[in-house]
Every structure is written in C-alpha cells, then in structure tokens.
Amino acid sequence: MAANTKARNERRRQERKLSKKQRKIRRRRKLIGILAAELVLLMVLGVGVWGLGKLDKFQDLDVDAEKVEMNEDMEQATEEVLKGYTNIALFGIDTREMGDLGAGNRSDTIIIASINNETKEVKLASIYRDTYLNRADDTYGKCNAAYKAGGPNQAMAMLNTCFDLNIKYFVSVDFLALIKTINLLGGVDIDVKDNEWEWINNYMYETTYVTGEYGAFVEGPGLQTLGGLQATAYCRIRAVGDDYGRTERQRTVIAEIARKAKTASLGTINQIIDEVFPLIATNIPKAEMIKMAASMMSYEIGETGGFPTLREDVKLDGALIVAPADLEANVRELHRFLFNEEDYYPSPTVLRFNQEISQRTGVQAKEDGT
C-alpha cells in the first residue's frame, strides 16, 4: 500500500511539471463522445499502407451511401458549402450481443465528424443521446432510438433532416472494441476521483457480463493505470455528473488513448487492426479510405463540442429528455461551428421540426437567443 501511495505521489509530481502551455492545451480539448468511435475515425484516417490490405475486416451492414436520405429543403448555397466537407456519423452502440451493430440497438453516442477537405481539419460534434428530435420516420423522441428503429441508415437520415447535413458515411462500434484497444495499448493512466472508483467497480459487473472480458477491481482513488474493462466502466458512469459528467470522463480517456497510440509499435497497431476492425461496421468505400489514408499525416483534430448547446432537461411522458431550445438556433450554431457559416439560415424542414418540438415539450426559445 505504501508503494502504491509513493507511486501515485510521484505521478502527481510529474503531472505538476507540465508546462502552462501543455495544461492550456489539455483544458481546450473539449472532446465529447464515445472513445472507440473517435479512435476508429483516427484509424480509418490514418491506417495507411499498413492496413489497406485488411479493410475487408470491417462489418458490412449493406447501407448504400447513395441512398441515404438527405434534406431536400436545403438551399443550393448550403449544398455548395457542404461539398467542401466530408461528414461522417460515428455511432457508439449499446448492444448486449457483441458484434451486433445493426438495427435493434440504440446508438448511445452520436458524433458528427466533419473533415475540411482543403485544410484536413477534423471537427467533432456530439449530439446528446437523449435529445428530443424527429427521428426521420415522423415520430418524435430520444434521438438514440432512430438507430434502433432503422439502423445507421435511419440515424443518418435523422441527422441530415434535423440539422441540414449531407451525411452518407457512418462508423459503428461497441464496448468490446474499446476494451480490446485499451488492453493492446497497455492501459490508460487516469486520476480516479473519490466519488468515481466504487462506481467503476459497479459498472464492471455488467460490462463483464456483456463483453465476456474480465479485469481486477479498482482498489481506491488516485492516479493509476486502468485496463480496458476498468476504463470502459469509468467511461460509462452516469451516477456522477449525469451524461455531462460521463462525457468529461470520456474526454480524459480519449486524451490518454491518443497519447499511448502515438508511441505504439507497428506490431501493436497491426494487432489492433486484426482484433478490433471485425468489431466495426462502416459503409465508407475502400477508394475513399485509401484517399483518406494518403492524407493521414495532414489530418488534425480541431475544435469539438456537444449539441444542442441551447437546451433544457425536462420530463416528458415520465422520461427525462434533452429539449432543444430552440432547434433553429442550434442548427445555426452547429453550422457556424462545423462549417464557419456565420449567416446560416435553417431550412423549412428544420423550422417545421422546431415548431413541433416546442409544442410537444413546452420549451420555447429565449428572447435573447441564449
């Protein structure tokens, strides 16, 4: 126990040595969303020649990119702007059958990854899973149910129609992909708080039941190396800070995964590809992946954030939802965030959805627009 305390104190001392610039960079990294999904995106973008011969390992859910529903009400000027970006939907699937990534499962994390085709900057926008939206089938409710109803096809259609987007590619993953990746990287170093460590152990029970993966319980708080099962349980905690606290923990693990991946050997990367790619579903064509891989050294993760930014947590029919306040303003902000459109005006479809959502939830736009 004394040795463990000494090691933790030494790690804390090393952490304090970080320069002000490094700490500032960490604070500005507002990464929100499921860890495996972002990691998969980075792997798709950076797989390079090393993994091109293994792209057949991805699952095929038979989603035709050219048949994904788009918002026909968008103005031509908007469509021209969107042509300068490759937008990909990342789904973290809450499945109880590992490897089952199709319809029938909720997408408990939804991330819009927007790649600027000219600058190669990648922005990430997380759509909170309990956001009350039109689910692209004329029903309204929590947006994570769109994937359950119609798989990635309907979930992408929901994003396109509700937010005036042109998404036709997706990447879907589950818990096991994250666990295996972290284990292969040798774990991640996390400063576990006093009110978190017991919840990690609680979440480990169900995560083991679902994935068949095992790991030692966390013995207490402090800076320590978490294995794949422990880190995944840490990311799933909602009892401390609700969903917003959970995304903070996810961001912490993402930073650690990125740090460890930068120093991973080619053998480790190859093993991750062999073991993790079969747990991933995507409809990105090989030709598109190869084109992305050719530019892998140019891609940089830029600003990230969560949406809706204007929202209220309310109860509707006995369930807690995230109500946009209002959808129109949130779509304007999303387009400013992703595409630098300062004067964007949403489509008639968004305006119609906004009115319906306001009537159903009772949440109205604030007069000052905030």
Protein Blocks (a to p, Z undefined) as FASTA:
>chain_A
ZZmmmmmmmmmmmmmmpcfklmmmmmmmcceddfklmmmmmmmmmnommlmmmmmmpcce
hiafklgccdfkbcfklmmmmmmpccddddddddfbehiacehiacfbccdddddfklop
acdddddfklccdehlopacdfklmmmmnojmlmmmmmmmmnopabfbdcdddfklmmmm
mmmnopaaddddfklmmmmmmmmmmmmmmnopacdddfbecdddddfklmmmmmmpmkgo
pjmlmmmmmmmmmmmmmmmmmmpcfklmmmmmmmmmmmpccfbdfklmmmmmmmmmmpcc
dddddddfbdcdddeehiacdddddfklmmmmmmmmmnopakbccdfklmmmmmmmmmmn
opacdfklZZ
